[in-house]
Amino acid sequence: MIRRLWKGLSLGAMLLAAPAWALSDGDVGGAWVGAPTSQKIQLVNILSRELNVDPGKLQQCIEKSASDPANAGTAIRDLARQCAESLRN
């Protein structure tokens, strides 16, 4: 009886739990638009160190690029590289 109750509670908890995912540089611009701000900041900090650019400016540029429907399928890493190039010039 206790075993059945435990299984039922476990299953219920799994069904109620929010999907666990984190934004990554392999995700596309469409995922960026819908991602929580905290995940965007974490990813921008990583990318800005790799690309040696200001994180604030990089985030603004990615936001602008990712919101363009033409970039909805472009990987965030590619958007970040494009932004880094434009920020250096």
Secondary structure, 3 states (H helix, E strand, C coil): CHHHHHHHHHHHHHHHCCCCCCCCCCCEHHHHHHCCHHHHHHHHHHHHHHHCCCHHHHHHHHHHHHCCHHHCCCEHHHHHHHHHHHHHC
